[in-house]
Structures are given as structure tokens and as C-alpha cells.
Amino acid sequence: MVRAYPDRELHVVADNLNIHKNGAARRWLGRHPRVQFHYTPTHASWVNLIECFFSILTKQGLAHSVQRSKQDLKDLLVRFLASYNTTCSPFTWTKGPEQLQRIIETTKDYQAAHPRKPRRRRAKRKKAIL
């Protein structure tokens, strides 16, 4: 993407994994100042709802389709949304705030009691000279 768009700022929205703590990722971002990572908040269950919608879009709207231009993609998305909006219904939360808070607290307690062990890097293989 960096090479494909050499004159633009690039914004990447990433799930709040350990990517922003990864040294290799930080070094890469240091070499590519036009790229900015934005992370979803920890325990952002509201983001999961948009992931549900993108899953529906991917399976029902984008699977097995080819768009040859940005306009083709835009037209496909507008048609999909118009069709989807005629039959969609609200996503239903299955957990109340008290249950979500308990899950968050339990997860934090577990993570505090079981810290992740640092990963050992594998030694790079030397290529055989033939």
C-alpha cells in the first residue's frame, strides 16, 4: 500500500492486539511516517457489531465479485446497502452492561495472574550456498 500510494497519508484501523507494542512494527512505522495506525479500544465490544456488518457485506456483497474501478466498487456498495436496508434489523446485544463489566474484570484479573511470557525469537536460517 505504501508503494501504491506514494503521495498520500495512509490510515490503518487495527484491532487492539499487540501490534502497537511490537518492536518490528514500531520500526516499520518509523520508516513510514505517512502511515498512521489507529487502534480500537481494549474491550470495545461495540466494534464487534461493525465487524458483524462487514462480515455480512463480505459474504453477501463482495464475495465472487470483481470491480475494475473505484466507481464500480462504489456502485456495488450503494446497491448492496440499498438492498440490505430493506430487510435489515438491529443487531441485538446478548450481554448487559453488568455482564460485560464482569467479563472485563475477570479478563484483567486472569491476565494479571498469568502474564504472557516473552517470545523467544527463532534464529534465522542461513541459506545454503550451492
N, C-alpha and C positions, 0 to 999 in steps of 0.2 A: 504494500500500500504506500509506503514511503516513497518508493521509486515511481509508482504510478501517478502520484500527485505531488510532484516536487515543489510546487509553489503554494501549497495550502497547509493550513493548520489541520491536524487530524485529531479528533477526539474519540477516544475508545471508552465505552462504558463496560466495566467488568464487574463480575460478581465479587463480593468481598472475600476473596480467597487470600492465600499468602503471596500472591504475585507482587504486591507492592513492598513486601518485605524481602523479596528475593534479590540477592546481590546482582545476579546477571541481568535481571530486568531493570534494576536501577541504573546499571552501567549502560544498558541499551538506551534507556530513556535519556541519559546524559549525552549520548552521542546523537540523539534525535530530538532536539529541543522543540520541533514543531509538533511533536506528538504529546498529547496530554491524556493521562489515564484518569478516569473518574470512577470511583468505586461506590457500589451500593452500600448502604449502611448495614452493619452487622445486625443479624436477626430482622432483616427488612422483609417480613412476610408479605407486605403489600406488593413488593416487586414480583413475588411469585405469581400474582394474578396476571401481570402483564406477560410473564413467561407462558402462562396458560394460553393467552390470546395469541402470542407469537407461534406457539405450537399448532394451534388451530389454523392460523394463516399459512404456516409452512406446509401442513398436511393437505389442507383443502384448497389453498390458493396458489401456492408456489410449486408444489411437487409436480414434476414432469412438465414444467412449463419453461419456455425459453423466451427471454426478452432481449431484443437486439439493440435496444437503446434505452436511455433513461425515460423517454416519453412512453415507450411500450410498457416499461415497468410501472410507471405512474398510472397509466390507463388500466393495467391489470389490477393494481391496488384499489383504485377508485371503484372499479366494477365489483371487486370482491367485497369491499366494505359496504357498498350499496346493497348487495345481496345478503351479506351477513347480518346487516342491521334490520332486515325484515323478519328474521327468525331468532335473533339472539335473545338471551335472557341474562340477568345479572349473575355474576359469579356469587356463590354462597360461601360465606365463611363457615368453617366447620368447628372452629375453636373460638371461644370467647376470650376477652382480654385477660381474665384471671388465669385461664389455662395456658395462654401464650406466655404470660409472665412467669408461671411455674416452670414451663419448658425452658425459658431463657435462664432462669436462676439455676435450674438443675444442670443445664449445659455448662454454665460458668463454673459451678461447683465441681463438676466432673473434670473440666479442663484444668482447673487449679490443682486438683488432686492427682491428675495424670498428665503432667506436662509432656509435650512432644519431645522426643529425643532428636537431637540434631542428626540430619542425614549425613552419612559419610559419602564423599564423592568417590566415584569409581575412577580408577586410574585409566587414562586414555591409552588405548591400544596403539602400539607402534605399527605402522604399515610395513608389511614385508616387502623387501626390495627383491624383485625377481630378475 
